Amino acid sequence: MRGRFFLLMMVVGLFSCEDPTTLPVSKVFNGNRLGTIYVDTFSVMTSTVQLDSMLTNGTGTMLLGKYHDEALGDLNASTYFQLSYVPYGSSGSGGTFLPDIRSRFDSVALIMHYDHNYAGDTTKPVTINMYQLSELMNVRSLPNVPAYEVKIPVSPMGGVAGFYNNTEFQHYPDPIFSATVKFQPHTDSLYIKLPKSFGANWFRLAQVDSFNLFSDANKFIAYYFYGVHMNVDAPANAAVVGFKTGNMKIRFYYRQLLGDLYVPARFDFHVTNPGYQFNHIDYDRSGTAFASVPKLTPVPTAVTGNTGFVQSGTGLVTRLDFPSLKGFFALNSGIVLSAAELDIYPIQGTYSNITLQPNLLTLYPTDGSSLPIGSPSTIGLGTSQIHYDLEYGNTYYSFSMFNFLFAQLKANTNYVTPLILAPPVSQGSSVQRLYYGDRFKIGNYQNGNKIKLRIYYTSTLN
């Protein structure tokens, strides 16, 4: 058996570089009548699906801005987070904020570090608004329903407690500040001076600290400053930009008395609980092919110009069905699957420095619900990183499908489990999108911009 397995692997290796334009490919080895066939014309039925809501907390990225996509409509991203300080005994700098009564407040500033992730036109000026929350942030929890009573599939993208792209909390109507800026995501950081009255008020309270608000981080959040909502007023054709959650800070500049001299000092308030930072992402599909389509309803790519879509942050994903694969192997009982790859090619001209595709995509199993369900790894699926080739237009994602399809062909069903193509579980770190061609897409590029299921199978020739 080991020798035969080795021979099969040699066959697959030899023909993995076969010219895919010559189909089918058949070879015979040393009179053993063992042949390997390569086919890339199996049907992959594709459709676009709008999911309900997506987890967006704990991604490490704050999103701000507005962005317009020709095929997918308008998108608006804002962010929520709690602001506090690191108590003594915790890692990192911090401690209680208790400036001496003789200390003198100077100024306060917001400092946000870019993570260099953006989509859209960053030359447009935008107005950033920061609001104080008027209610405490509470995690959206799932109802405590026994497993045997669950009637619908539980999705890893919506089946856990957390904060979602449609989660909102109330805030006071007047902003702490509003400032008009131009995003510069290729630089290090954004620096905005905050109103002196805001900083002076906190400073006076900290000097006295009658209620231990500035010496007890939990009290500070629970009883005084619930959190922050930041949004942007901008034209629809501006940009959505990412900032690093861990580097965001509100910095107090003041002077403290040392001996007879006042010396400069500073103190930072920042995000101490990353799990309580999340991005709220609104989208408007008006004027697009998806304007009136109910959520979880697959839209065949045949009605969207033979083009499929994936969009991070909004829950727009692709459903993949394989209607002919199992029947083919059932009708040809003497053949054995040797290798399988799924390749997805972004359509040339639909991506650039301002409209990048998701860096990672994952395949999830699904069913009639079109919800991503279960863990990809348990059925032999995984994640693919995009492979860029901007010179020759051979940019693609590639998924190994052998383990998944081998198990599916052995399963006692007459169909292959359909799949959902989507960014990883927590999609709230970007709004990048993918345009790809389905198997009927007409193109004059190297790969035709078509989705392709590449199958190698072996058989004993007559």
ZIFEN-V258091 format. One line per field, one symbol per residue. ss: DSSP state (H for helix, E for strand, - for the rest). psi: psi as a letter, one per 20 degrees, with the letter a starting at -180 (. if undefined). A space follows every 10 residues. Layout:
ss = ???
psi = ???
//
This chain:
ss = -HHHHHHHHH HHHHH----- ----E--E-- ---EEEEEE- ----EEEEEE ----E-E--- EEEEEEEEE- --EEEEEEEE E--E------ ---------- ---EEEEEEE EEEEEEEEEE -----EEEEE EEE------E ------HHH- ---------- -E-E------ E-----EEEE E-------EE EEE--HHHHH HHHHHHHH-- ------HHHH HHHH---EEE EEE-----EE EEEEHHH-EE EEEEEEEE-- EEEEEEEEEE ---HHH-EEE EEEE------ --------EE HHH---EEEE E----EEEEE E---HHHHHH H---EEEEEE EEEE-E---- ---------E EEEEE----- --E--HHHH- --EEE-E--- -----EEEEE -HHHHHHHHH --------EE EE-------- --EEEEE--- ---------E -EEEEEEEEE --
psi = gggggggghg ggghjijqoi inqrppqpok jikoqppppk jqpopqqppo rfqqpjqkij ppppaqqppg hibqppprqq qqpbrorqir qrrcaqnmqq hiqppfrqqp oppqjjprpa ojipqqoppp qpqjqppppo qqqnpqhiip iqqppiijkq qaprijpqqq rqhpqhqppp rppmiiagrp ppprphhghh gggghhhglh jkhjiohghg ghignhaqpp appqqhkcqp qqqpgiipqo ppprpqpodj qpqqrqpppa oinhijprpp oqqojpjrij gjpqqjopoq ihjlkkprqp oqhikorppp qmhighhghh imijqpphqp qpppoqpqij qahimqrphq qqpqqabihj qpqaphhikj rbqpqqopnh gjkkprqppp jggghghhhi qlrjrpprqp orrrgojjir kqrppqpaij ppqkagjjkq qpooppqqqo q.
//
